Structures are given as C-alpha cells and as structure tokens.
Amino acid sequence: MSMRTFGAVAEVIGRRTALRYLSMGIGASVLAACGLNNRLGEGPSTSRAAEGRPTRGAAAMAFAAFIRGKWKIESTTPGGDTGTGTATIDDGTWFIDWSGQGMWSGTWSLQGDRLALRVPERASSPDELADAAATNVPAIVSGPVDLFLPWQPPGHSGTGDGQKLEVAYDKNGGVLRVRHLEVSGSMTIHNCTRLT
C-alpha cells in the first residue's frame, strides 16, 4: 500500500479506528497460532477450508496497514505454561518464530465482519493448517478498545460452542491483550507488544 493510499484510508476511517482493527487482528492471529488447549501448540483435529483472500475495502486496507510489522508475543496457558515469540505480519500472511519451537506461518483476511485465519493445528505439525475465525468484528470502533468476539477455533465449524476472544489495547503502553475464554472458564492470555 502506498503512502498516498494509506493517507486516503486513514482519512476515511481515522487512524485510531485503523489501530483498533490492528488490535483485533493481531490478537486473533496470535491466539490461533498458539493453539487453544491447556498447553501451548496443541489444537483440535484436522480441518480444511479455503485459503485467506486478499483484503479489500477502506476498513480492511487500514487494518492491513496497521497490522503489518513485528510483534513480541508472551502467552500463558491456564496450566501456567508460557511461550514467547516474535510475529511478523504482512498483508494476508503471518509468521511466528516461537522460542524453542521454530517457525509457524499462516494466512489472514478481513471479510466483512469476519477475521478469517489459516493456522497450524498443533506445534508438532506446523504445516497442517486449519480454518479459524473471529466474528462480529465491528466496522467502526470508538472509545477504548475492550471487545468480546465470538471465536471459531481451528477444526471447529463455527462459533456455536461459546468460545470468545476478549481483546483490549492499551495505547499508552502499546500492549495488546487477548484472552481466549472457553465455556469451562479456563483462559489463555496473550500479551503482544509492537516492535516495528
């Protein structure tokens, strides 16, 4: 995206709104890449669906502009296991270099109110990708970022089992916090800090 295009997009939806989309997208991508069970990197069984599609529209272009870059990730599971890594996000793709676990990669796209992801299902098979998604992603966000989004974990066909993502962004500290909340009450926490 050229600076001219970015400037036009920022004028349409505002720089803050674009930053808020970043918070939702990076959080969902990180959560999906981390796996969803009580231990980092373990996910449900195999699921296949369409690859991520290019991001279109003013809001989606602003989202892509802000999500690009490098992020430091610190994740904690309900059992207290921790993991750290560095995420590199580009338009439609993401890579995470997990300390001690190697490189994971996948795709993302904002499709209306749905953030669609292709993510590894488990650490032992990082090349086996499955669909995941956050839904009800708002077109415009105003005020502080503190959202609850229905979550479709990898290998699930929808959001009907009640899992949610709580996404909060502290613009002063530059930290994005994503909590994956399961119906059972267990939660995985991901703190992401922009590096570039």
Backbone bond lengths (Angstrom), bond angles and torsions (degrees), N, CA, C in turn:
res aa  C-N    CA-C-N  psi(-1)  N-CA   C-N-CA  omega(-1)  CA-C   N-CA-C  phi
1 M - - - 1.436 - - 1.524 107.50 -
2 S 1.330 116.31 130.31 1.456 120.23 178.97 1.523 109.76 -76.46
3 M 1.326 115.79 161.62 1.462 120.55 178.22 1.527 110.18 -62.01
4 R 1.325 116.62 -34.32 1.462 120.83 179.16 1.530 110.71 -63.69
5 T 1.343 116.05 -46.02 1.459 121.06 178.62 1.520 110.05 -64.02
6 F 1.328 116.36 -44.55 1.462 119.98 179.30 1.523 110.57 -59.48
7 G 1.333 117.35 -43.74 1.460 120.96 178.98 1.518 111.65 -59.79
8 A 1.326 116.49 -41.07 1.466 120.56 178.92 1.527 110.81 -65.30
9 V 1.329 116.46 -42.44 1.471 120.45 179.25 1.519 110.07 -64.19
10 A 1.327 117.61 -45.80 1.464 121.50 -179.48 1.529 110.64 -61.39
11 E 1.341 117.73 -35.35 1.457 120.27 177.41 1.522 111.32 -66.19
12 V 1.330 117.35 -37.40 1.457 121.53 -177.14 1.521 111.33 -69.88
13 I 1.325 117.78 -49.41 1.468 119.29 -174.33 1.526 113.53 -111.60
14 G 1.300 117.33 -10.00 1.461 120.10 178.40 1.515 112.85 90.13
15 R 1.302 115.33 144.03 1.464 121.89 -177.83 1.532 111.58 -64.56
16 R 1.325 117.50 -40.08 1.466 120.68 -179.90 1.523 111.23 -64.35
17 T 1.331 116.85 -41.63 1.462 119.76 178.63 1.520 109.66 -62.25
18 A 1.313 117.04 -42.33 1.460 120.21 178.81 1.531 110.53 -61.85
19 L 1.315 117.04 -40.53 1.461 120.54 178.21 1.523 110.87 -64.35
20 R 1.298 117.33 -37.21 1.464 119.94 178.36 1.527 110.94 -65.55
21 Y 1.336 117.14 -37.06 1.462 119.19 175.20 1.522 110.26 -62.82
22 L 1.306 116.67 -37.04 1.457 120.64 175.88 1.520 110.11 -55.87
23 S 1.307 116.36 -47.25 1.457 121.01 -178.45 1.513 111.51 -56.73
24 M 1.303 117.21 -46.44 1.456 120.26 -179.28 1.521 111.36 -66.05
25 G 1.314 116.76 -43.99 1.456 120.30 -175.73 1.509 114.44 -69.41
26 I 1.317 116.71 -48.27 1.466 118.51 -179.16 1.518 109.72 -65.00
27 G 1.319 116.39 -38.38 1.460 119.03 179.10 1.512 112.39 -62.32
28 A 1.303 117.12 -46.38 1.455 119.97 179.91 1.523 111.06 -65.81
29 S 1.328 116.75 -39.89 1.463 119.76 178.71 1.519 111.37 -62.90
30 V 1.322 116.35 -45.18 1.460 120.40 -179.76 1.516 110.50 -63.77
31 L 1.314 115.96 -45.76 1.456 119.35 -179.25 1.516 110.86 -60.45
32 A 1.297 117.31 -45.44 1.455 120.22 -179.41 1.519 111.09 -63.46
33 A 1.307 116.76 -40.68 1.456 120.02 -178.81 1.514 112.80 -69.10
34 C 1.321 117.27 -27.16 1.459 121.10 -178.19 1.510 113.28 -76.46
35 G 1.289 118.29 -16.56 1.460 120.70 -172.88 1.513 108.38 89.35
36 L 1.327 117.43 165.04 1.453 119.99 -170.17 1.512 114.49 -122.46
37 N 1.317 118.74 -2.13 1.458 119.78 -179.46 1.513 110.39 -89.15
38 N 1.304 118.20 -171.85 1.457 121.76 -175.00 1.508 114.15 -71.16
39 R 1.308 118.88 -13.42 1.457 120.83 176.40 1.511 108.67 -118.56
40 L 1.324 117.61 143.62 1.462 121.49 -179.33 1.516 110.15 -59.33
41 G 1.343 115.69 137.57 1.443 121.41 172.03 1.503 115.63 85.62
42 E 1.319 120.39 -0.62 1.451 120.37 177.34 1.509 108.19 -103.49
43 G 1.306 116.30 131.58 1.451 120.01 179.93 1.506 110.77 -134.04
44 P 1.334 117.69 178.80 1.441 121.82 -178.89 1.523 112.84 -72.96
45 S 1.305 117.07 -176.10 1.457 122.47 -175.49 1.522 112.59 -69.85
46 T 1.327 116.02 173.63 1.457 124.02 -171.84 1.525 113.47 -60.84
47 S 1.322 115.45 140.90 1.457 123.27 174.35 1.518 107.77 -147.09
48 R 1.319 117.48 136.66 1.471 121.44 178.87 1.520 109.94 -124.24
49 A 1.316 116.97 141.24 1.462 121.57 175.06 1.520 107.59 -155.93
50 A 1.319 116.44 -174.72 1.465 121.94 -175.98 1.529 111.42 -63.08
51 E 1.315 116.12 147.42 1.469 121.99 175.36 1.522 109.39 -66.74
52 G 1.334 116.78 159.18 1.460 121.55 176.61 1.519 110.51 -58.67
53 R 1.320 116.66 144.56 1.451 121.73 -179.36 1.529 109.06 -103.68
54 P 1.330 117.18 158.07 1.461 119.31 178.82 1.523 111.35 -57.48
55 T 1.324 114.90 148.36 1.451 121.86 -179.67 1.525 108.88 -80.81
56 R 1.351 117.25 131.18 1.460 122.48 -177.64 1.525 109.85 -130.10
57 G 1.330 116.23 158.44 1.454 121.84 176.78 1.518 111.93 90.39
58 A 1.338 115.76 160.46 1.464 121.05 -175.44 1.525 112.27 -62.72
59 A 1.335 117.56 -47.48 1.465 119.98 -178.98 1.521 110.48 -64.25
60 A 1.325 116.78 -42.46 1.461 120.26 -179.37 1.523 111.40 -66.59
61 M 1.333 117.73 -36.60 1.465 120.46 177.91 1.533 110.64 -66.84
62 A 1.326 116.68 -39.51 1.462 119.96 177.71 1.530 110.07 -66.05
63 F 1.312 116.67 -41.95 1.457 122.41 176.41 1.530 109.91 -56.31
64 A 1.333 116.71 -48.10 1.469 121.33 179.88 1.524 111.29 -62.58
65 A 1.322 117.33 -39.37 1.462 120.70 -179.04 1.529 111.26 -63.65
66 F 1.312 117.46 -39.17 1.460 120.36 -178.27 1.519 114.07 -83.82
67 I 1.306 117.04 -26.56 1.467 118.70 -177.90 1.535 111.60 -76.94
68 R 1.319 116.39 -24.56 1.467 119.60 -179.32 1.518 111.13 -60.53
69 G 1.338 115.08 142.19 1.452 119.74 175.48 1.513 112.14 132.18
70 K 1.329 114.95 -168.40 1.473 121.74 179.58 1.512 109.75 -110.09
71 W 1.351 114.86 142.79 1.454 122.96 -178.19 1.513 109.88 -133.86
72 K 1.322 117.23 137.55 1.462 122.75 170.89 1.526 106.86 -86.48
73 I 1.340 117.33 132.20 1.458 122.22 -177.84 1.517 109.72 -119.50
74 E 1.323 116.57 132.99 1.465 122.98 172.79 1.523 106.77 -128.36
75 S 1.337 117.43 117.84 1.459 122.36 -175.69 1.522 110.89 -119.61
76 T 1.339 115.41 143.07 1.461 122.23 177.99 1.523 108.42 -132.81
77 T 1.343 116.30 128.27 1.458 121.54 179.80 1.531 110.25 -89.47
78 P 1.341 117.59 168.36 1.470 119.92 177.80 1.529 112.49 -57.36
79 G 1.323 117.96 -30.86 1.461 121.43 179.50 1.511 114.08 -80.96
80 G 1.340 117.58 -1.73 1.456 121.29 178.72 1.514 114.79 92.80
81 D 1.344 118.47 -2.35 1.460 120.52 175.18 1.519 108.92 -64.95
82 T 1.338 116.43 143.60 1.456 120.16 179.34 1.517 110.53 -124.25
83 G 1.301 115.36 155.84 1.452 122.34 176.17 1.509 109.35 -146.70
84 T 1.329 116.33 146.84 1.459 121.00 177.02 1.520 108.52 -130.46
85 G 1.310 115.11 153.31 1.450 119.78 178.74 1.507 110.97 -168.98
86 T 1.326 114.74 178.48 1.453 122.42 177.33 1.519 108.33 -124.88
87 A 1.333 115.96 122.72 1.466 121.69 178.79 1.516 109.64 -98.32
88 T 1.323 115.87 138.94 1.459 122.65 172.31 1.528 106.29 -118.87
89 I 1.323 116.49 118.81 1.457 122.17 -176.56 1.522 108.97 -112.60
90 D 1.324 115.91 132.24 1.458 122.03 174.91 1.521 106.99 -127.80
91 D 1.324 118.02 -179.36 1.462 121.24 -178.98 1.525 109.80 -68.38
92 G 1.317 116.56 104.95 1.454 121.76 176.48 1.515 115.53 90.12
93 T 1.332 119.18 -7.59 1.460 121.62 179.98 1.520 110.90 -134.36
94 W 1.333 115.82 156.72 1.455 121.33 174.23 1.523 109.02 -144.93
95 F 1.328 115.84 151.74 1.463 124.14 177.10 1.517 106.97 -137.64
96 I 1.330 117.33 137.61 1.456 121.03 174.27 1.520 108.17 -127.48
97 D 1.329 115.02 124.01 1.463 121.85 174.76 1.520 106.49 -96.25
98 W 1.355 116.32 100.10 1.456 122.18 -178.73 1.511 109.88 -84.04
99 S 1.312 117.23 128.46 1.469 121.80 177.08 1.527 108.57 -58.24
100 G 1.326 116.22 119.17 1.455 121.51 177.97 1.514 115.51 81.36
101 Q 1.332 119.45 -5.00 1.460 121.23 -178.90 1.516 113.38 -122.23
102 G 1.300 119.40 -6.14 1.452 121.54 179.08 1.519 113.31 86.74
103 M 1.329 114.43 -167.47 1.455 122.67 -173.24 1.525 111.21 -94.46
104 W 1.336 115.99 133.79 1.459 122.76 171.62 1.524 107.29 -117.22
105 S 1.333 117.04 153.70 1.455 120.12 178.36 1.519 110.14 -149.35
106 G 1.322 115.49 163.50 1.456 121.52 178.18 1.509 110.21 -173.86
107 T 1.332 115.81 -165.27 1.462 121.35 -178.85 1.521 109.68 -127.96
108 W 1.327 115.70 162.83 1.453 122.82 174.69 1.518 109.60 -146.89
109 S 1.329 116.54 153.13 1.462 121.49 171.46 1.518 108.96 -157.56
110 L 1.316 115.78 143.65 1.454 122.19 176.22 1.520 106.72 -95.17
111 Q 1.348 116.39 115.59 1.464 122.95 -175.63 1.529 108.40 -120.08
112 G 1.315 116.75 89.27 1.460 120.59 -175.62 1.520 109.58 67.82
113 D 1.345 117.54 -118.62 1.471 120.55 179.10 1.526 111.82 -99.96
114 R 1.325 116.79 20.26 1.473 121.56 -176.71 1.526 110.04 -123.41
115 L 1.318 116.58 123.37 1.451 121.86 173.01 1.526 106.62 -93.36
116 A 1.331 116.23 105.33 1.467 122.70 -176.68 1.525 109.87 -93.16
117 L 1.332 116.05 135.46 1.463 122.26 -176.90 1.516 110.82 -131.05
118 R 1.323 116.76 149.59 1.465 123.91 166.81 1.518 104.11 -117.72
119 V 1.342 116.38 121.87 1.458 121.83 -171.60 1.526 110.86 -137.46
120 P 1.356 117.38 154.94 1.469 119.27 172.75 1.526 110.34 -64.83
121 E 1.333 115.59 142.74 1.463 119.04 178.76 1.520 112.35 -80.98
122 R 1.330 118.28 -27.41 1.473 120.45 -179.22 1.533 108.61 -157.89
123 A 1.320 114.98 156.64 1.471 121.22 -178.09 1.520 111.71 -61.83
124 S 1.317 117.93 -33.79 1.461 120.85 -177.15 1.523 112.67 -72.39
125 S 1.334 118.42 -15.24 1.469 122.53 -179.72 1.528 110.25 -136.28
126 P 1.341 118.11 65.93 1.466 119.49 -174.46 1.525 114.32 -66.37
127 D 1.347 118.46 -13.87 1.464 120.34 178.79 1.523 112.75 -88.79
128 E 1.339 118.12 -9.57 1.464 121.55 178.15 1.520 108.17 -90.29
129 L 1.340 115.95 104.71 1.460 121.33 -175.33 1.520 111.87 -97.83
130 A 1.333 115.77 149.28 1.458 123.21 176.67 1.522 108.64 -135.35
131 D 1.329 115.16 162.44 1.457 120.82 178.16 1.520 110.79 -80.56
132 A 1.331 115.28 144.74 1.457 123.59 172.24 1.523 106.05 -146.67
133 A 1.331 117.75 160.03 1.467 119.05 -179.39 1.518 111.87 -160.87
134 A 1.326 114.78 148.10 1.463 122.33 166.40 1.519 105.55 -106.76
135 T 1.331 116.90 133.71 1.458 120.16 -178.33 1.517 110.75 -116.11
136 N 1.321 114.65 171.60 1.464 123.13 -176.81 1.522 111.57 61.38
137 V 1.313 117.10 31.68 1.457 121.58 175.58 1.532 106.36 -68.79
138 P 1.335 118.50 119.14 1.464 120.27 -174.49 1.521 112.73 -69.72
139 A 1.339 115.40 149.57 1.464 121.12 178.58 1.518 110.65 -69.38
140 I 1.326 116.91 -36.88 1.466 121.76 179.59 1.522 107.70 -137.25
141 V 1.308 116.45 136.99 1.457 122.03 178.00 1.521 107.63 -119.10
142 S 1.332 116.34 131.94 1.467 119.13 176.09 1.518 108.45 -127.34
143 G 1.316 115.78 155.64 1.456 120.67 -178.55 1.515 111.02 77.79
144 P 1.334 116.73 -167.75 1.472 120.04 -179.09 1.530 110.92 -64.74
145 V 1.317 116.13 149.22 1.456 120.50 179.17 1.524 108.45 -85.63
146 D 1.316 115.56 114.07 1.452 123.02 174.59 1.523 105.74 -156.72
147 L 1.322 116.12 91.22 1.456 122.25 -172.17 1.521 111.88 -118.03
148 F 1.330 115.86 150.28 1.462 122.95 169.63 1.517 106.30 -117.30
149 L 1.331 116.87 119.44 1.454 121.92 -177.61 1.523 110.19 -117.87
150 P 1.345 117.95 133.30 1.460 119.38 172.40 1.529 109.60 -58.81
151 W 1.351 117.05 141.64 1.464 122.27 -173.17 1.522 110.85 -124.30
152 Q 1.320 115.58 129.44 1.462 123.40 173.02 1.514 107.34 -103.84
153 P 1.338 118.61 102.09 1.464 120.70 -179.77 1.530 111.63 -67.70
154 P 1.322 117.76 160.50 1.463 120.77 176.58 1.529 109.99 -55.92
155 G 1.332 115.56 136.60 1.459 120.74 178.34 1.513 114.22 87.63
156 H 1.338 118.39 -7.62 1.463 121.94 177.89 1.528 108.73 -98.59
157 S 1.329 116.48 152.39 1.461 119.91 -177.58 1.522 113.49 -89.75
158 G 1.316 118.11 -7.33 1.463 120.65 179.44 1.518 111.30 -173.76
159 T 1.328 115.35 -165.03 1.458 121.84 -176.16 1.523 112.61 -102.77
160 G 1.322 117.68 12.55 1.453 122.70 -172.66 1.514 116.25 -66.43
161 D 1.329 119.13 -14.50 1.468 118.75 -178.26 1.529 112.84 -86.50
162 G 1.326 117.87 3.07 1.461 121.29 171.71 1.518 116.87 87.12
163 Q 1.328 118.87 6.69 1.465 119.26 177.85 1.526 109.30 -71.52
164 K 1.329 115.31 145.97 1.466 121.24 -176.52 1.524 110.50 -135.68
165 L 1.327 114.69 158.39 1.461 122.75 169.22 1.517 107.21 -113.71
166 E 1.322 116.50 126.50 1.461 120.66 170.03 1.523 105.76 -99.63
167 V 1.321 116.17 119.88 1.459 121.83 -176.29 1.522 108.85 -116.36
168 A 1.328 116.95 123.75 1.466 121.94 178.10 1.524 108.53 -134.43
169 Y 1.322 116.16 141.03 1.460 120.75 179.32 1.514 109.58 -127.81
170 D 1.328 115.95 126.81 1.455 123.12 175.99 1.521 107.28 -100.92
171 K 1.335 116.13 99.31 1.466 118.62 -175.83 1.522 111.87 -66.54
172 N 1.334 118.13 -28.53 1.465 120.29 178.94 1.524 111.54 -67.85
173 G 1.325 116.68 -42.71 1.461 121.10 179.25 1.516 113.18 -89.85
174 G 1.339 116.86 -12.68 1.455 121.12 -179.56 1.520 113.40 68.63
175 V 1.347 117.10 24.92 1.455 120.76 -177.55 1.522 110.00 -111.31
176 L 1.304 115.04 129.19 1.451 123.64 174.17 1.523 107.09 -99.08
177 R 1.336 116.59 126.90 1.462 120.55 177.10 1.516 109.02 -114.62
178 V 1.322 115.77 127.88 1.456 121.58 176.79 1.518 107.60 -122.29
179 R 1.325 115.81 123.86 1.463 120.40 175.11 1.517 107.64 -111.93
180 H 1.347 116.18 124.23 1.455 121.18 174.50 1.517 106.51 -91.17
181 L 1.330 116.24 115.05 1.463 122.30 -176.16 1.520 109.68 -105.76
182 E 1.331 115.89 119.93 1.455 120.33 175.79 1.518 109.13 -92.39
183 V 1.332 116.91 158.69 1.456 121.86 -179.22 1.530 110.70 -58.42
184 S 1.323 117.86 -32.88 1.467 122.80 -179.79 1.532 112.52 -66.87
185 G 1.324 116.90 -14.01 1.455 121.00 -178.28 1.523 113.59 101.29
186 S 1.333 117.72 -11.63 1.465 118.74 178.10 1.527 109.63 -72.34
187 M 1.326 115.43 154.09 1.453 119.09 -178.61 1.520 111.36 -145.24
188 T 1.331 114.04 145.67 1.451 122.63 172.47 1.524 106.22 -111.74
189 I 1.325 116.99 135.67 1.467 121.41 -176.38 1.528 109.50 -115.61
190 H 1.322 114.97 133.09 1.466 122.41 178.59 1.523 108.28 -124.67
191 N 1.325 117.03 121.66 1.459 122.59 174.48 1.523 107.83 -108.39
192 C 1.316 115.99 126.78 1.468 121.81 -176.21 1.525 109.26 -123.39
193 T 1.318 116.13 132.39 1.461 122.09 179.46 1.520 108.62 -124.63
194 R 1.335 116.66 128.15 1.466 120.25 -179.27 1.515 109.98 -67.64
195 L 1.346 116.11 131.87 1.463 122.34 175.62 1.526 110.78 -99.31
196 T 1.337 117.61 -38.72 1.473 121.72 177.37 1.497 110.30 -140.15
